[in-house]
Amino acid sequence: MIGITIVSEQDGWLQRSRPSSAMRHFCETHRFSLDVFDYDMHTFEDLLDYMDFQEYEHYLFILQGEGERTLRLVAYLQQQMLHVQFHLIRAEGGIVFGQPDFLNGLELPLIFEDEKLVLPIVQNELLSLMTGVHRYVSLFQPQPLRHVYIEDSSLLNRIPASFFTSMTVNSIVYFDHPMRHDLPIIELMSRTPVLLAFVDTLSPPLETRLDVLSRAELAHQLKRWKDTGWIQNERFAGILDYATQAGSNSSHRLFFFEDGIYADRQKTDRLSSDISLMVEQRAGQLEAMATQKELELFPLLYQLAGSFSGESRFVTPYSDLELPRTIGRIGPLTLIGIQNEEGYFAFDLTSMQLFETNEAFLWILEADQKEQFDVLPERLGADYAEAIRYYKELMYHE
């Protein structure tokens, strides 16, 4: 059996690419298996188990973009599965690994529907490591191990290699010291194609851009947001160990220190005093400060608040504003309103884009989110019809 998959790489991050209709037709015609892997969810062990189950004879990776880490992944698979012949070629042509003679002169339709990655990738993932916030927290439980912090590379000699193969393919191992390639790091890279990061990967270092709040201080911030919509952030990228402090069910990270394995960076939840033991990551043990949806939304609002000077007031169904917050089931949130001394804005959660608007738009957005349109005619007065038209134009492209 022959398998084919298409992968994009950027900054060492891998992403599945949608095959074109021509590629799907080609694989159906020649009875090749066309796979689409989720590198954010599948671990290295998952890939090996799948390949073994399918009983492939040849497996071809078609690469778009950079290729250093994809090459390491393919070489890793080849090393682990000698009975399968792995191959890597570039979408624009050229063999990187293997010798795909099994194609017997067949010409692959190497045109693909590109899926762009969200930038900056490494910064976002390091932020996830340090804050505990991840976009898949509520979708998948239990969560796979995604990110690992290691105090010093010398600890690698005591950490079981199986920790790293149980990580998702898209994952980061972060060392709390400047970049170096000593023997423990070289051995890790030769065993498993993980992505490495160091203190000086980002400038300035990420930890210097994280706010440190006590649980009481965080509770006050969350309560003030729900009571008034206002959030203040002095230009911080996020809150250190937010998920642990807030009682979120995040469990995708582990921290290795000389004195043990912890569930958080601030070492408040020790899982084991022996780093040579295999332990499972776990969610925080503290009571949740809010609903899961509120806990997931607040870090984004906090980050947005840091983009502006002064305080920002956010229009969402979760806060008391001109209208009381919504109690009960709330539908999907697609747009967030923002008011501050710089003006009125809206943030699109689908495109992750910010655009400037006006006060009337935010009034209508709040009424729409809380399903209380009856207050608008009196509030908007003579501008009601024009304001509604402008709102529909932006929201629904009417």
C-alpha positions in Angstrom: 0.0 0.0 0.0 1.2 3.5 -0.8 0.4 6.6 1.2 0.7 10.3 0.4 0.3 13.4 2.5 0.9 17.1 1.9 2.5 19.3 4.6 3.3 23.0 4.9 6.2 24.2 7.1 6.8 27.6 8.5 9.2 28.4 11.4 9.4 24.7 12.2 5.6 24.5 12.5 3.8 21.9 10.4 0.4 22.3 9.0 -1.8 20.0 6.8 -2.5 21.3 3.3 -5.7 20.6 1.5 -5.1 18.5 -1.6 -6.5 19.8 -4.8 -9.3 18.0 -6.6 -6.7 16.9 -9.2 -4.6 15.3 -6.4 -7.6 13.6 -5.0 -8.6 12.2 -8.4 -5.0 11.1 -9.0 -4.9 9.1 -5.7 -8.3 7.6 -6.4 -7.3 6.5 -9.9 -4.0 4.9 -8.8 -5.4 3.6 -5.5 -3.0 5.6 -3.3 -4.1 6.5 0.2 -4.3 10.3 0.6 -3.9 11.2 4.3 -4.4 14.5 6.1 -2.7 14.7 9.6 -3.6 17.1 12.3 -0.1 17.9 13.6 -1.6 19.9 16.5 -3.3 16.9 17.9 -1.4 13.8 16.7 1.7 12.7 18.7 4.8 11.1 17.2 3.5 7.8 18.7 0.2 8.4 16.9 1.9 8.7 13.5 3.9 5.5 14.1 0.9 3.6 15.2 -1.1 4.7 12.2 1.6 3.9 9.7 2.0 0.5 11.2 -1.7 -0.2 11.2 -2.0 0.8 7.5 0.8 -1.6 6.5 2.3 0.9 4.0 5.1 -0.1 1.8 5.9 3.4 0.6 5.0 6.7 2.1 5.4 10.1 0.3 5.5 13.5 2.0 5.0 16.4 -0.3 6.4 19.6 1.1 5.4 23.2 0.8 7.5 26.0 2.4 10.5 25.4 4.6 11.6 21.8 5.2 14.2 21.4 8.0 11.8 20.0 10.5 9.8 18.0 8.0 13.0 16.4 6.9 13.8 15.5 10.6 10.3 14.1 10.9 10.6 11.9 7.8 14.0 10.7 8.9 12.6 9.9 12.3 9.8 7.8 10.8 12.3 6.0 8.6 14.5 5.2 11.5 11.6 3.8 13.5 9.9 1.9 10.7 12.5 0.2 8.5 9.9 -1.9 6.7 8.4 1.3 5.2 10.2 3.3 2.5 9.7 7.0 3.3 10.1 9.8 0.7 10.1 13.6 0.8 9.8 15.8 -2.3 9.1 19.5 -2.7 5.9 20.7 -4.3 7.9 22.7 -6.8 9.9 19.6 -7.7 13.1 18.0 -6.3 13.7 15.0 -4.1 14.7 15.8 -0.5 14.7 12.3 1.1 14.3 8.8 -0.4 13.9 7.7 -4.0 10.2 7.6 -5.1 10.8 5.2 -7.9 7.5 3.5 -7.0 5.7 6.2 -9.0 7.0 4.5 -12.1 7.0 7.8 -14.1 3.6 8.9 -12.9 3.4 12.7 -12.8 1.9 14.1 -9.6 -0.4 17.1 -9.9 1.6 19.3 -7.6 -0.8 22.2 -7.3 -2.4 22.7 -3.9 -4.9 24.8 -2.0 -2.6 26.6 0.5 -3.6 27.1 4.1 -1.8 30.1 5.6 -0.4 29.9 9.1 -1.2 32.5 11.7 1.9 34.5 12.7 3.9 34.7 14.9 3.8 31.0 15.5 6.7 30.4 18.0 5.7 33.4 20.1 2.1 32.3 20.3 3.1 28.7 21.4 5.6 29.9 24.0 2.9 32.2 25.3 0.7 29.0 25.5 3.4 27.3 27.5 3.8 30.1 30.0 0.2 31.1 30.4 -1.5 27.6 30.1 -3.9 29.0 27.5 -4.5 26.9 24.4 -7.2 27.1 21.7 -8.1 23.3 22.0 -8.6 23.2 25.8 -12.4 22.9 25.8 -12.5 20.7 22.6 -10.4 17.8 23.7 -10.0 16.2 27.1 -7.7 14.7 28.2 -5.2 16.9 26.3 -2.0 15.6 24.7 1.3 16.9 25.9 2.1 19.9 23.8 4.8 22.0 25.5 7.6 21.3 27.9 9.8 23.6 30.0 13.2 22.5 31.1 15.2 24.5 33.6 18.6 23.4 32.2 19.6 21.0 29.4 21.6 18.9 31.9 18.3 17.6 33.2 17.7 15.8 29.8 20.0 13.0 31.1 17.3 12.1 33.7 14.1 12.7 31.7 12.7 9.6 30.0 12.8 9.8 26.2 9.2 8.6 26.0 8.1 12.0 27.3 9.1 13.5 24.0 7.6 10.9 21.7 4.3 11.4 23.6 4.2 15.1 22.6 2.2 16.3 19.7 4.2 16.8 16.5 3.6 20.5 16.7 5.1 21.1 20.2 7.9 23.1 21.8 10.6 22.1 24.2 11.8 25.3 25.9 15.1 25.7 27.8 15.5 28.4 30.4 18.9 29.5 29.2 20.4 31.0 26.0 20.8 28.8 22.9 23.4 26.1 23.1 23.9 22.8 21.4 25.5 20.6 24.1 25.5 16.8 24.0 22.1 16.4 25.8 20.4 18.7 23.3 22.1 17.1 20.3 21.0 13.6 21.6 17.4 14.8 22.0 17.3 16.3 18.5 18.7 13.0 17.1 16.1 10.9 18.9 12.9 13.0 18.3 12.2 15.8 15.8 10.8 18.2 18.5 11.0 22.0 18.0 13.4 23.6 20.4 13.3 27.1 21.9 15.5 29.0 24.3 15.4 32.2 26.4 17.0 34.2 23.5 14.6 32.8 20.9 12.5 35.9 21.3 13.8 39.4 22.0 13.1 40.6 24.6 12.5 37.2 26.4 8.8 36.3 26.7 8.8 36.0 30.5 9.7 39.7 30.8 6.5 40.5 29.0 4.2 38.5 31.2 2.1 39.9 34.1 2.4 38.1 37.4 -0.9 38.2 39.4 -1.9 36.5 42.6 -5.0 34.5 42.6 -6.8 37.3 44.4 -5.6 39.9 41.9 -6.7 37.8 39.0 -10.1 37.2 40.6 -10.5 41.0 41.0 -9.7 41.5 37.3 -12.2 38.8 36.2 -15.0 40.2 38.5 -14.4 43.8 37.3 -14.6 42.7 33.7 -17.9 40.8 34.3 -19.3 43.7 36.3 -18.3 46.6 34.1 -16.6 45.3 30.9 -13.4 47.2 31.8 -9.9 45.6 31.7 -6.5 47.3 32.3 -3.3 45.9 31.0 0.0 47.7 31.0 1.2 46.3 27.7 1.8 42.7 28.9 1.5 39.9 26.4 -0.3 37.7 28.9 -0.6 36.5 32.5 2.0 33.9 33.8 0.2 30.7 34.7 -3.2 32.2 34.0 -4.8 28.8 33.5 -3.5 27.4 36.8 -4.5 30.5 38.8 -7.9 30.8 37.2 -8.8 27.1 37.7 -9.0 26.3 34.0 -8.9 22.7 32.9 -5.8 23.3 30.8 -3.3 20.4 31.0 -1.1 20.5 27.9 2.2 21.5 29.6 4.9 20.2 32.0 7.8 22.0 33.8 11.0 20.2 34.7 13.1 21.6 37.4 16.0 20.2 39.4 13.6 19.5 42.3 10.8 17.9 40.4 8.1 18.0 37.7 5.5 20.7 38.0 2.2 21.6 36.3 3.0 25.3 36.3 5.9 27.7 35.9 5.6 29.2 39.4 6.0 25.8 40.9 2.7 25.8 42.9 1.6 22.3 41.8 4.3 19.6 42.0 3.5 16.3 40.2 6.7 14.4 41.2 9.9 15.1 43.0 11.6 12.6 40.7 12.0 13.9 37.1 12.9 10.4 35.9 9.4 9.1 36.5 6.7 9.2 33.8 3.9 11.4 35.0 0.7 12.5 33.3 0.0 16.2 33.1 -3.1 17.4 34.9 -5.4 20.4 35.0 -5.1 22.8 37.9 -6.4 21.8 41.3 -8.0 25.1 42.1 -11.7 25.9 41.8 -12.6 27.7 38.5 -13.1 31.4 38.9 -15.7 31.6 36.1 -17.3 29.4 33.4 -15.0 27.7 30.9 -16.1 30.0 28.1 -15.4 33.1 30.2 -12.0 31.7 31.2 -11.1 31.1 27.6 -12.2 34.5 26.4 -10.5 36.7 29.1 -6.9 36.1 28.0 -7.7 37.4 24.5 -9.4 40.4 25.9 -6.5 41.0 28.3 -4.1 40.8 25.3 -6.2 43.2 23.3 -6.3 45.6 26.2 -2.6 45.7 26.2 -2.6 46.9 22.6 -4.1 50.3 23.7 -3.1 52.9 26.1 -5.1 53.2 29.3 -8.1 50.9 30.0 -10.5 49.3 27.5 -14.1 48.4 27.8 -15.2 45.2 26.0 -18.6 44.5 24.5 -19.4 40.8 25.0 -22.5 39.0 26.3 -20.5 38.2 29.5 -20.4 41.7 31.1 -22.9 44.2 32.5 -22.7 47.2 30.2 -25.6 49.3 28.9 -27.5 46.1 29.2 -27.1 43.3 31.8 -25.0 40.3 31.0 -26.6 37.3 29.4 -27.6 34.5 31.8 -27.8 31.0 30.4 -26.8 29.6 27.0 -24.8 32.0 24.7 -24.4 31.4 21.0 -21.1 31.5 19.1 -19.2 34.8 19.6 -17.8 36.2 16.4 -17.2 39.9 17.1 -15.9 41.8 20.2 -16.5 45.5 20.7 -13.8 47.7 22.2 -14.1 51.2 23.7 -11.2 53.3 25.1 -9.6 56.7 24.9 -8.3 55.9 21.4 -11.8 55.4 20.0 -14.3 52.6 19.2 -13.2 49.3 17.6 -14.4 45.9 16.8 -12.3 42.7 16.7 -13.3 39.9 14.4 -12.7 36.5 16.0 -12.8 34.7 12.7 -10.3 36.8 10.8 -8.5 38.0 13.9 -8.6 41.5 12.5 -9.3 44.8 14.2 -11.3 47.6 12.6 -12.4 51.1 13.7 -16.1 51.9 14.1 -18.3 54.2 16.2 -20.3 54.2 19.4 -23.6 53.5 17.8 -22.1 50.3 16.2 -21.1 49.1 19.7 -24.6 49.8 21.1 -26.1 47.7 18.3 -23.5 44.9 18.8 -24.3 44.7 22.5 -28.1 44.6 21.8 -27.5 41.9 19.1 -25.3 39.8 21.4 -27.8 40.0 24.2 -30.9 39.8 21.9 -32.5 43.0 23.2 -33.1 45.0 20.0 -36.1 46.7 21.5 -33.9 49.3 23.3 -32.3 50.5 20.1 -35.0 52.9 18.6 -35.1 55.0 21.7 -31.3 55.0 22.2 -30.4 55.8 18.6 -33.3 58.1 17.9 -33.3 59.7 14.4 -30.0 57.8 13.6 -31.7 54.4 14.1 -32.2 53.5 10.4 -28.8 54.6 9.2 -27.0 53.0 12.2 -28.7 49.7 11.6 -27.9 49.8 7.9 -24.2 50.5 8.7 -24.2 47.6 11.2 -25.7 45.1 8.8 -23.3 46.2 6.1 -20.3 45.4 8.3 -21.7 42.3 10.0 -23.5 40.6 7.1 -22.0 42.4 4.1 -25.5 43.4 3.0 
